[in-house]
Every structure is written in C-alpha cells, then in structure tokens.
Amino acid sequence: MIDDFILKRLAEDEQSARRRYQQDYNPVDLERALGTCRARRQVVNIYRILKDRPHGDICLLMILVIAELYEDHPDYQEEWRLAHAKLPHPDDV
C-alpha cells in the first residue's frame, strides 16, 4: 500500500538524517529533516483517517505527491504517479 511505502521511506529518511548529523553536527539541518518527516507522516495519518470519507480523493492526491519524492525507489509503483490520478473537478470539492 502506498501509505506503508511512504512510512518506510520516512523511517529511512530519519535514519539518514541522524547519520548525517553524527558526521556534520548541524542541529538545524537535523531538526529540519526530522520536522519534514514528521509533517509528511502527519499527512499519511490524515490520509488513513479520511481516505474512505467524502473528498478522500484529495487526501490521496497529497499522498501521491509525497510518494513521487521516492519515484527512484525500486518499490515505487508507476500507478502511484500523480499524472495517472483522476483529479476532482474544482466544483466537486
């Protein structure tokens, strides 16, 4: 599932940020990287709550945008590409 894929990538990003911090000792960069991961994780959690409710397709679009950040990962699925998504009409939102 796309949400599990993203959460795994975020965990990897957090580990990578901590490793870089051990080498560079830049707390600002570490906090920014971890904050970005936290924000993306919150988007995934919102998606999980709202995906089956009205306008859940908007949450899916947010998830697809995040997933595209990892399009070079071997587990990324082409069907997750935002270009393949059926976008809601603005009048329907």
ZAMARTOR-824909 format. One record per atom (N, C-alpha, C, O, CB): atom name; x, z, y; residue in one letter. Coordinates in steps of 0.001 Angstrom, whole numbers, m for minus. Glycine has a CB too. Layout:
<rs>
[r "CA"; [X; Z; Y]; "A"]
...
</rs>
This chain:
<rs>
[r "N"; [835; 0; m1179]; "M"]
[r "CA"; [0; 0; 0]; "M"]
[r "C"; [884; 0; 1248]; "M"]
[r "O"; [1981; 557; 1257]; "M"]
[r "CB"; [m952; 1214; m5]; "M"]
[r "N"; [384; m626; 2272]; "I"]
[r "CA"; [1167; m796; 3488]; "I"]
[r "C"; [1515; 544; 4138]; "I"]
[r "O"; [2610; 698; 4679]; "I"]
[r "CB"; [410; m1668; 4474]; "I"]
[r "N"; [607; 1507; 4092]; "D"]
[r "CA"; [884; 2801; 4702]; "D"]
[r "C"; [2011; 3536; 3962]; "D"]
[r "O"; [2865; 4158; 4593]; "D"]
[r "CB"; [m388; 3659; 4718]; "D"]
[r "N"; [2010; 3463; 2643]; "D"]
[r "CA"; [3099; 4082; 1872]; "D"]
[r "C"; [4426; 3377; 2160]; "D"]
[r "O"; [5463; 4028; 2292]; "D"]
[r "CB"; [2786; 4038; 352]; "D"]
[r "N"; [4393; 2063; 2256]; "F"]
[r "CA"; [5596; 1291; 2584]; "F"]
[r "C"; [6181; 1774; 3908]; "F"]
[r "O"; [7384; 2019; 4005]; "F"]
[r "CB"; [5275; m225; 2656]; "F"]
[r "N"; [5339; 1911; 4919]; "I"]
[r "CA"; [5824; 2335; 6234]; "I"]
[r "C"; [6372; 3753; 6186]; "I"]
[r "O"; [7426; 4025; 6760]; "I"]
[r "CB"; [4705; 2243; 7271]; "I"]
[r "N"; [5677; 4655; 5514]; "L"]
[r "CA"; [6155; 6041; 5446]; "L"]
[r "C"; [7520; 6131; 4765]; "L"]
[r "O"; [8361; 6937; 5162]; "L"]
[r "CB"; [5141; 6914; 4699]; "L"]
[r "N"; [7736; 5317; 3754]; "K"]
[r "CA"; [9055; 5302; 3102]; "K"]
[r "C"; [10123; 4798; 4052]; "K"]
[r "O"; [11231; 5334; 4085]; "K"]
[r "CB"; [9027; 4429; 1841]; "K"]
[r "N"; [9798; 3769; 4828]; "R"]
[r "CA"; [10769; 3233; 5780]; "R"]
[r "C"; [11067; 4263; 6872]; "R"]
[r "O"; [12209; 4388; 7314]; "R"]
[r "CB"; [10247; 1921; 6405]; "R"]
[r "N"; [10048; 4991; 7301]; "L"]
[r "CA"; [10260; 6014; 8322]; "L"]
[r "C"; [11163; 7127; 7805]; "L"]
[r "O"; [12015; 7624; 8542]; "L"]
[r "CB"; [8922; 6593; 8780]; "L"]
[r "N"; [10989; 7518; 6568]; "A"]
[r "CA"; [11860; 8533; 5971]; "A"]
[r "C"; [13303; 8028; 5947]; "A"]
[r "O"; [14234; 8784; 6223]; "A"]
[r "CB"; [11386; 8893; 4536]; "A"]
[r "N"; [13482; 6754; 5618]; "E"]
[r "CA"; [14830; 6164; 5627]; "E"]
[r "C"; [15394; 6129; 7044]; "E"]
[r "O"; [16577; 6399; 7251]; "E"]
[r "CB"; [14804; 4738; 5031]; "E"]
[r "N"; [14552; 5797; 8015]; "D"]
[r "CA"; [14993; 5767; 9415]; "D"]
[r "C"; [15445; 7150; 9875]; "D"]
[r "O"; [16449; 7281; 10575]; "D"]
[r "CB"; [13863; 5253; 10325]; "D"]
[r "N"; [14701; 8178; 9480]; "E"]
[r "CA"; [15066; 9546; 9860]; "E"]
[r "C"; [16410; 9938; 9250]; "E"]
[r "O"; [17257; 10521; 9927]; "E"]
[r "CB"; [13972; 10538; 9418]; "E"]
[r "N"; [16602; 9621; 7981]; "Q"]
[r "CA"; [17882; 9925; 7331]; "Q"]
[r "C"; [19029; 9185; 8023]; "Q"]
[r "O"; [20096; 9756; 8252]; "Q"]
[r "CB"; [17832; 9546; 5833]; "Q"]
[r "N"; [18805; 7937; 8348]; "S"]
[r "CA"; [19823; 7143; 9025]; "S"]
[r "C"; [20150; 7733; 10393]; "S"]
[r "O"; [21321; 7800; 10768]; "S"]
[r "CB"; [19358; 5691; 9172]; "S"]
[r "N"; [19148; 8158; 11133]; "A"]
[r "CA"; [19368; 8757; 12453]; "A"]
[r "C"; [20186; 10042; 12333]; "A"]
[r "O"; [21075; 10299; 13145]; "A"]
[r "CB"; [18021; 9046; 13148]; "A"]
[r "N"; [19881; 10838; 11325]; "R"]
[r "CA"; [20635; 12085; 11141]; "R"]
[r "C"; [22090; 11808; 10757]; "R"]
[r "O"; [22999; 12512; 11198]; "R"]
[r "CB"; [19968; 12957; 10066]; "R"]
[r "N"; [22303; 10781; 9934]; "R"]
[r "CA"; [23684; 10411; 9577]; "R"]
[r "C"; [24452; 9932; 10811]; "R"]
[r "O"; [25611; 10294; 11014]; "R"]
[r "CB"; [23687; 9307; 8487]; "R"]
[r "N"; [23791; 9115; 11626]; "R"]
[r "CA"; [24442; 8635; 12857]; "R"]
[r "C"; [24751; 9798; 13781]; "R"]
[r "O"; [25794; 9811; 14434]; "R"]
[r "CB"; [23551; 7604; 13586]; "R"]
[r "N"; [23858; 10775; 13843]; "Y"]
[r "CA"; [24078; 11935; 14692]; "Y"]
[r "C"; [25305; 12712; 14239]; "Y"]
[r "O"; [26075; 13197; 15067]; "Y"]
[r "CB"; [22848; 12839; 14690]; "Y"]
[r "N"; [25489; 12832; 12936]; "Q"]
[r "CA"; [26659; 13547; 12422]; "Q"]
[r "C"; [27953; 12854; 12827]; "Q"]
[r "O"; [28992; 13501; 12965]; "Q"]
[r "CB"; [26585; 13664; 10900]; "Q"]
[r "N"; [27890; 11539; 13016]; "Q"]
[r "CA"; [29081; 10788; 13424]; "Q"]
[r "C"; [29239; 10764; 14939]; "Q"]
[r "O"; [30355; 10883; 15444]; "Q"]
[r "CB"; [29015; 9361; 12889]; "Q"]
[r "N"; [28139; 10612; 15669]; "D"]
[r "CA"; [28200; 10407; 17117]; "D"]
[r "C"; [27908; 11664; 17933]; "D"]
[r "O"; [28310; 11746; 19094]; "D"]
[r "CB"; [27233; 9336; 17508]; "D"]
[r "N"; [27228; 12631; 17357]; "Y"]
[r "CA"; [26859; 13877; 18030]; "Y"]
[r "C"; [26123; 13636; 19344]; "Y"]
[r "O"; [26401; 14305; 20339]; "Y"]
[r "CB"; [28095; 14709; 18287]; "Y"]
[r "N"; [25202; 12701; 19355]; "N"]
[r "CA"; [24420; 12428; 20559]; "N"]
[r "C"; [22993; 12927; 20332]; "N"]
[r "O"; [22178; 12230; 19726]; "N"]
[r "CB"; [24433; 10899; 20910]; "N"]
[r "N"; [22689; 14140; 20820]; "P"]
[r "CA"; [21364; 14710; 20556]; "P"]
[r "C"; [20226; 13916; 21194]; "P"]
[r "O"; [19112; 13917; 20670]; "P"]
[r "CB"; [21317; 16132; 21052]; "P"]
[r "N"; [20480; 13246; 22302]; "V"]
[r "CA"; [19431; 12449; 22949]; "V"]
[r "C"; [19023; 11292; 22050]; "V"]
[r "O"; [17833; 11043; 21860]; "V"]
[r "CB"; [19909; 11919; 24321]; "V"]
[r "N"; [20000; 10585; 21497]; "D"]
[r "CA"; [19695; 9473; 20602]; "D"]
[r "C"; [18977; 9960; 19350]; "D"]
[r "O"; [18042; 9313; 18878]; "D"]
[r "CB"; [20976; 8731; 20218]; "D"]
[r "N"; [19405; 11089; 18815]; "L"]
[r "CA"; [18766; 11633; 17619]; "L"]
[r "C"; [17308; 11976; 17900]; "L"]
[r "O"; [16422; 11599; 17134]; "L"]
[r "CB"; [19519; 12875; 17122]; "L"]
[r "N"; [17060; 12683; 18982]; "E"]
[r "CA"; [15688; 13078; 19306]; "E"]
[r "C"; [14809; 11866; 19580]; "E"]
[r "O"; [13636; 11856; 19207]; "E"]
[r "CB"; [15675; 14011; 20514]; "E"]
[r "N"; [15359; 10849; 20224]; "R"]
[r "CA"; [14584; 9632; 20482]; "R"]
[r "C"; [14229; 8944; 19166]; "R"]
[r "O"; [13090; 8518; 18976]; "R"]
[r "CB"; [15371; 8666; 21400]; "R"]
[r "N"; [15193; 8833; 18263]; "A"]
[r "CA"; [14946; 8179; 16977]; "A"]
[r "C"; [13931; 8966; 16156]; "A"]
[r "O"; [13017; 8381; 15576]; "A"]
[r "CB"; [16258; 8024; 16189]; "A"]
[r "N"; [14083; 10272; 16105]; "L"]
[r "CA"; [13145; 11097; 15344]; "L"]
[r "C"; [11765; 11103; 15995]; "L"]
[r "O"; [10750; 11130; 15299]; "L"]
[r "CB"; [13674; 12530; 15220]; "L"]
[r "N"; [11722; 11078; 17318]; "G"]
[r "CA"; [10450; 11015; 18028]; "G"]
[r "C"; [9716; 9713; 17751]; "G"]
[r "O"; [8493; 9701; 17608]; "G"]
[r "CB"; [10672; 11175; 19519]; "G"]
[r "N"; [10459; 8624; 17675]; "T"]
[r "CA"; [9863; 7335; 17338]; "T"]
[r "C"; [9277; 7376; 15936]; "T"]
[r "O"; [8182; 6866; 15702]; "T"]
[r "CB"; [10902; 6209; 17452]; "T"]
[r "N"; [9992; 7972; 15015]; "C"]
[r "CA"; [9485; 8101; 13641]; "C"]
[r "C"; [8229; 8963; 13604]; "C"]
[r "O"; [7272; 8635; 12903]; "C"]
[r "CB"; [10563; 8704; 12721]; "C"]
[r "N"; [8226; 10060; 14354]; "R"]
[r "CA"; [7043; 10927; 14392]; "R"]
[r "C"; [5830; 10178; 14942]; "R"]
[r "O"; [4725; 10290; 14410]; "R"]
[r "CB"; [7320; 12177; 15244]; "R"]
[r "N"; [6047; 9419; 16008]; "A"]
[r "CA"; [4938; 8673; 16609]; "A"]
[r "C"; [4385; 7637; 15636]; "A"]
[r "O"; [3170; 7490; 15501]; "A"]
[r "CB"; [5392; 7988; 17907]; "A"]
[r "N"; [5270; 6927; 14967]; "R"]
[r "CA"; [4816; 5930; 14003]; "R"]
[r "C"; [4105; 6593; 12824]; "R"]
[r "O"; [3128; 6055; 12302]; "R"]
[r "CB"; [5999; 5094; 13504]; "R"]
[r "N"; [4591; 7747; 12412]; "R"]
[r "CA"; [3930; 8475; 11317]; "R"]
[r "C"; [2520; 8890; 11750]; "R"]
[r "O"; [1593; 8851; 10941]; "R"]
[r "CB"; [4766; 9731; 10899]; "R"]
[r "N"; [2349; 9283; 13007]; "Q"]
[r "CA"; [1025; 9645; 13501]; "Q"]
[r "C"; [85; 8444; 13477]; "Q"]
[r "O"; [m1095; 8585; 13158]; "Q"]
[r "CB"; [1121; 10212; 14920]; "Q"]
[r "N"; [600; 7267; 13812]; "V"]
[r "CA"; [m222; 6056; 13752]; "V"]
[r "C"; [m664; 5807; 12313]; "V"]
[r "O"; [m1816; 5447; 12071]; "V"]
[r "CB"; [556; 4829; 14305]; "V"]
[r "N"; [240; 5994; 11365]; "V"]
[r "CA"; [m122; 5822; 9950]; "V"]
[r "C"; [m1204; 6828; 9559]; "V"]
[r "O"; [m2156; 6471; 8866]; "V"]
[r "CB"; [1125; 5990; 9037]; "V"]
[r "N"; [m1069; 8064; 9991]; "N"]
[r "CA"; [m2074; 9079; 9662]; "N"]
[r "C"; [m3424; 8743; 10281]; "N"]
[r "O"; [m4459; 8939; 9644]; "N"]
[r "CB"; [m1614; 10458; 10135]; "N"]
[r "N"; [m3430; 8243; 11507]; "I"]
[r "CA"; [m4683; 7822; 12140]; "I"]
[r "C"; [m5294; 6677; 11355]; "I"]
[r "O"; [m6504; 6648; 11127]; "I"]
[r "CB"; [m4448; 7403; 13611]; "I"]
[r "N"; [m4465; 5738; 10943]; "Y"]
[r "CA"; [m4942; 4625; 10122]; "Y"]
[r "C"; [m5610; 5141; 8851]; "Y"]
[r "O"; [m6691; 4681; 8484]; "Y"]
[r "CB"; [m3779; 3680; 9766]; "Y"]
[r "N"; [m4974; 6086; 8188]; "R"]
[r "CA"; [m5523; 6610; 6932]; "R"]
[r "C"; [m6880; 7276; 7143]; "R"]
[r "O"; [m7748; 7207; 6273]; "R"]
[r "CB"; [m4549; 7609; 6307]; "R"]
[r "N"; [m7062; 7905; 8272]; "I"]
[r "CA"; [m8331; 8576; 8571]; "I"]
[r "C"; [m9420; 7570; 8943]; "I"]
[r "O"; [m10570; 7714; 8528]; "I"]
[r "CB"; [m8143; 9585; 9710]; "I"]
[r "N"; [m9057; 6556; 9723]; "L"]
[r "CA"; [m10060; 5675; 10318]; "L"]
[r "C"; [m10227; 4314; 9646]; "L"]
[r "O"; [m11112; 3549; 10029]; "L"]
[r "CB"; [m9723; 5458; 11729]; "L"]
[r "N"; [m9413; 4002; 8671]; "K"]
[r "CA"; [m9408; 2641; 8132]; "K"]
[r "C"; [m10741; 2186; 7558]; "K"]
[r "O"; [m11039; 993; 7595]; "K"]
[r "CB"; [m8372; 2534; 7076]; "K"]
[r "N"; [m11546; 3090; 7035]; "D"]
[r "CA"; [m12824; 2709; 6437]; "D"]
[r "C"; [m14010; 2976; 7363]; "D"]
[r "O"; [m15165; 2911; 6942]; "D"]
[r "CB"; [m13022; 3451; 5136]; "D"]
[r "N"; [m13717; 3270; 8601]; "R"]
[r "CA"; [m14780; 3531; 9575]; "R"]
[r "C"; [m14948; 2319; 10489]; "R"]
[r "O"; [m14141; 1391; 10453]; "R"]
[r "CB"; [m14465; 4804; 10411]; "R"]
[r "N"; [m16001; 2332; 11306]; "P"]
[r "CA"; [m16157; 1221; 12251]; "P"]
[r "C"; [m14897; 1053; 13112]; "P"]
[r "O"; [m14303; 2032; 13564]; "P"]
[r "CB"; [m17392; 1451; 13153]; "P"]
[r "N"; [m14520; m161; 13320]; "H"]
[r "CA"; [m13335; m537; 14097]; "H"]
[r "C"; [m12031; m138; 13414]; "H"]
[r "O"; [m10982; m86; 14055]; "H"]
[r "CB"; [m13397; 95; 15469]; "H"]
[r "N"; [m12098; 142; 12124]; "G"]
[r "CA"; [m10877; 443; 11378]; "G"]
[r "C"; [m9916; m722; 11353]; "G"]
[r "O"; [m8721; m548; 11117]; "G"]
[r "CB"; [m11214; 843; 9970]; "G"]
[r "N"; [m10444; m1927; 11599]; "D"]
[r "CA"; [m9566; m3098; 11620]; "D"]
[r "C"; [m8573; m3023; 12766]; "D"]
[r "O"; [m7489; m3601; 12686]; "D"]
[r "CB"; [m10387; m4378; 11729]; "D"]
[r "N"; [m8928; m2320; 13827]; "I"]
[r "CA"; [m7993; m2143; 14939]; "I"]
[r "C"; [m6833; m1268; 14492]; "I"]
[r "O"; [m5684; m1526; 14854]; "I"]
[r "CB"; [m8702; m1519; 16170]; "I"]
[r "N"; [m7122; m245; 13715]; "C"]
[r "CA"; [m6059; 605; 13164]; "C"]
[r "C"; [m5149; m209; 12256]; "C"]
[r "O"; [m3931; m29; 12260]; "C"]
[r "CB"; [m6658; 1798; 12386]; "C"]
[r "N"; [m5743; m1101; 11480]; "L"]
[r "CA"; [m4939; m1954; 10612]; "L"]
[r "C"; [m3985; m2807; 11429]; "L"]
[r "O"; [m2837; m2999; 11030]; "L"]
[r "CB"; [m5836; m2843; 9751]; "L"]
[r "N"; [m4432; m3314; 12550]; "L"]
[r "CA"; [m3551; m4126; 13395]; "L"]
[r "C"; [m2341; m3319; 13866]; "L"]
[r "O"; [m1224; m3836; 13903]; "L"]
[r "CB"; [m4326; m4669; 14608]; "L"]
[r "N"; [m2559; m2071; 14220]; "M"]
[r "CA"; [m1438; m1220; 14639]; "M"]
[r "C"; [m441; m1050; 13496]; "M"]
[r "O"; [771; m1075; 13707]; "M"]
[r "CB"; [m1948; 160; 15112]; "M"]
[r "N"; [m963; m877; 12293]; "I"]
[r "CA"; [m114; m711; 11111]; "I"]
[r "C"; [664; m1992; 10825]; "I"]
[r "O"; [1843; m1940; 10473]; "I"]
[r "CB"; [m962; m318; 9885]; "I"]
[r "N"; [10; m3134; 10976]; "L"]
[r "CA"; [697; m4403; 10736]; "L"]
[r "C"; [1850; m4603; 11713]; "L"]
[r "O"; [2901; m5124; 11340]; "L"]
[r "CB"; [m287; m5567; 10844]; "L"]
[r "N"; [1655; m4194; 12952]; "V"]
[r "CA"; [2728; m4305; 13951]; "V"]
[r "C"; [3919; m3452; 13533]; "V"]
[r "O"; [5063; m3901; 13610]; "V"]
[r "CB"; [2225; m3875; 15354]; "V"]
[r "N"; [3658; m2233; 13095]; "I"]
[r "CA"; [4752; m1354; 12655]; "I"]
[r "C"; [5433; m1937; 11428]; "I"]
[r "O"; [6661; m1932; 11344]; "I"]
[r "CB"; [4227; 67; 12347]; "I"]
[r "N"; [4660; m2436; 10480]; "A"]
[r "CA"; [5235; m2983; 9244]; "A"]
[r "C"; [6165; m4155; 9544]; "A"]
[r "O"; [7178; m4326; 8866]; "A"]
[r "CB"; [4119; m3431; 8284]; "A"]
[r "N"; [5835; m4962; 10549]; "E"]
[r "CA"; [6690; m6114; 10860]; "E"]
[r "C"; [8089; m5698; 11302]; "E"]
[r "O"; [9020; m6502; 11239]; "E"]
[r "CB"; [6047; m6959; 11943]; "E"]
[r "N"; [8245; m4476; 11740]; "L"]
[r "CA"; [9588; m3988; 12078]; "L"]
[r "C"; [10505; m3999; 10856]; "L"]
[r "O"; [11729; m4032; 10982]; "L"]
[r "CB"; [9511; m2568; 12662]; "L"]
[r "N"; [9897; m3972; 9683]; "Y"]
[r "CA"; [10642; m3890; 8422]; "Y"]
[r "C"; [10496; m5160; 7592]; "Y"]
[r "O"; [10636; m5124; 6370]; "Y"]
[r "CB"; [10172; m2691; 7610]; "Y"]
[r "N"; [10212; m6289; 8257]; "E"]
[r "CA"; [9959; m7534; 7534]; "E"]
[r "C"; [11151; m8012; 6716]; "E"]
[r "O"; [10980; m8822; 5805]; "E"]
[r "CB"; [9563; m8604; 8502]; "E"]
[r "N"; [12347; m7534; 7018]; "D"]
[r "CA"; [13523; m7938; 6243]; "D"]
[r "C"; [13728; m7078; 4994]; "D"]
[r "O"; [14644; m7336; 4212]; "D"]
[r "CB"; [14762; m7870; 7115]; "D"]
[r "N"; [12890; m6065; 4800]; "H"]
[r "CA"; [12995; m5196; 3627]; "H"]
[r "C"; [12440; m5946; 2405]; "H"]
[r "O"; [11438; m6651; 2521]; "H"]
[r "CB"; [12224; m3843; 3857]; "H"]
[r "N"; [13079; m5801; 1240]; "P"]
[r "CA"; [12615; m6535; 56]; "P"]
[r "C"; [11192; m6179; m396]; "P"]
[r "O"; [10551; m6980; m1077]; "P"]
[r "CB"; [13560; m6284; m1077]; "P"]
[r "N"; [10694; m5007; m34]; "D"]
[r "CA"; [9337; m4620; m437]; "D"]
[r "C"; [8265; m5060; 557]; "D"]
[r "O"; [7074; m4868; 313]; "D"]
[r "CB"; [9266; m3124; m615]; "D"]
[r "N"; [8681; m5645; 1670]; "Y"]
[r "CA"; [7715; m6133; 2655]; "Y"]
[r "C"; [6944; m7302; 2055]; "Y"]
[r "O"; [7526; m8183; 1423]; "Y"]
[r "CB"; [8424; m6559; 3977]; "Y"]
[r "N"; [5640; m7301; 2257]; "Q"]
[r "CA"; [4799; m8360; 1707]; "Q"]
[r "C"; [4363; m9303; 2824]; "Q"]
[r "O"; [3911; m8867; 3882]; "Q"]
[r "CB"; [3566; m7765; 985]; "Q"]
[r "N"; [4503; m10577; 2574]; "E"]
[r "CA"; [4171; m11596; 3566]; "E"]
[r "C"; [2733; m11461; 4065]; "E"]
[r "O"; [2451; m11764; 5225]; "E"]
[r "CB"; [4385; m12984; 2980]; "E"]
[r "N"; [1841; m11016; 3219]; "E"]
[r "CA"; [434; m10872; 3617]; "E"]
[r "C"; [236; m9820; 4708]; "E"]
[r "O"; [m819; m9775; 5340]; "E"]
[r "CB"; [m409; m10510; 2408]; "E"]
[r "N"; [1244; m8978; 4933]; "W"]
[r "CA"; [1165; m7961; 5979]; "W"]
[r "C"; [1504; m8522; 7355]; "W"]
[r "O"; [1348; m7827; 8359]; "W"]
[r "CB"; [2096; m6810; 5654]; "W"]
[r "N"; [1956; m9743; 7416]; "R"]
[r "CA"; [2354; m10325; 8697]; "R"]
[r "C"; [1141; m10387; 9622]; "R"]
[r "O"; [62; m10827; 9225]; "R"]
[r "CB"; [2968; m11743; 8498]; "R"]
[r "N"; [1332; m9949; 10834]; "L"]
[r "CA"; [255; m9898; 11816]; "L"]
[r "C"; [m380; m11272; 12022]; "L"]
[r "O"; [m1579; m11369; 12284]; "L"]
[r "CB"; [779; m9361; 13143]; "L"]
[r "N"; [400; m12307; 11908]; "A"]
[r "CA"; [m122; m13666; 12088]; "A"]
[r "C"; [m1202; m14003; 11068]; "A"]
[r "O"; [m2012; m14898; 11310]; "A"]
[r "CB"; [1009; m14680; 11988]; "A"]
[r "N"; [m1233; m13310; 9938]; "H"]
[r "CA"; [m2227; m13557; 8893]; "H"]
[r "C"; [m3491; m12697; 9087]; "H"]
[r "O"; [m4479; m12881; 8377]; "H"]
[r "CB"; [m1614; m13281; 7516]; "H"]
[r "N"; [m3457; m11791; 10017]; "A"]
[r "CA"; [m4585; m10878; 10193]; "A"]
[r "C"; [m5742; m11559; 10909]; "A"]
[r "O"; [m5557; m12406; 11782]; "A"]
[r "CB"; [m4150; m9640; 10969]; "A"]
[r "N"; [m6927; m11160; 10509]; "K"]
[r "CA"; [m8125; m11623; 11206]; "K"]
[r "C"; [m8339; m10687; 12385]; "K"]
[r "O"; [m8697; m9524; 12202]; "K"]
[r "CB"; [m9388; m11656; 10253]; "K"]
[r "N"; [m8124; m11184; 13572]; "L"]
[r "CA"; [m8238; m10358; 14760]; "L"]
[r "C"; [m9701; m10234; 15177]; "L"]
[r "O"; [m10442; m11217; 15146]; "L"]
[r "CB"; [m7397; m10941; 15904]; "L"]
[r "N"; [m10116; m9036; 15564]; "P"]
[r "CA"; [m11502; m8874; 16019]; "P"]
[r "C"; [m11714; m9563; 17357]; "P"]
[r "O"; [m10801; m9636; 18180]; "P"]
[r "CB"; [m11866; m7384; 16131]; "P"]
[r "N"; [m12897; m10057; 17563]; "H"]
[r "CA"; [m13237; m10657; 18847]; "H"]
[r "C"; [m13382; m9532; 19866]; "H"]
[r "O"; [m13937; m8485; 19534]; "H"]
[r "CB"; [m14549; m11513; 18753]; "H"]
[r "N"; [m12895; m9717; 21111]; "P"]
[r "CA"; [m12986; m8632; 22116]; "P"]
[r "C"; [m14398; m8113; 22331]; "P"]
[r "O"; [m14572; m6938; 22651]; "P"]
[r "CB"; [m12443; m9111; 23435]; "P"]
[r "N"; [m15408; m8951; 22164]; "D"]
[r "CA"; [m16785; m8485; 22346]; "D"]
[r "C"; [m17250; m7555; 21238]; "D"]
[r "O"; [m18231; m6828; 21395]; "D"]
[r "CB"; [m17715; m9661; 22427]; "D"]
[r "N"; [m16530; m7583; 20104]; "D"]
[r "CA"; [m16900; m6753; 18962]; "D"]
[r "C"; [m16233; m5394; 18986]; "D"]
[r "O"; [m16514; m4544; 18142]; "D"]
[r "CB"; [m16554; m7454; 17684]; "D"]
[r "N"; [m15363; m5189; 19935]; "V"]
[r "CA"; [m14606; m3933; 19996]; "V"]
[r "C"; [m15298; m2935; 20884]; "V"]
[r "O"; [m14808; m1819; 21057]; "V"]
[r "CB"; [m13186; m4177; 20498]; "V"]
</rs>
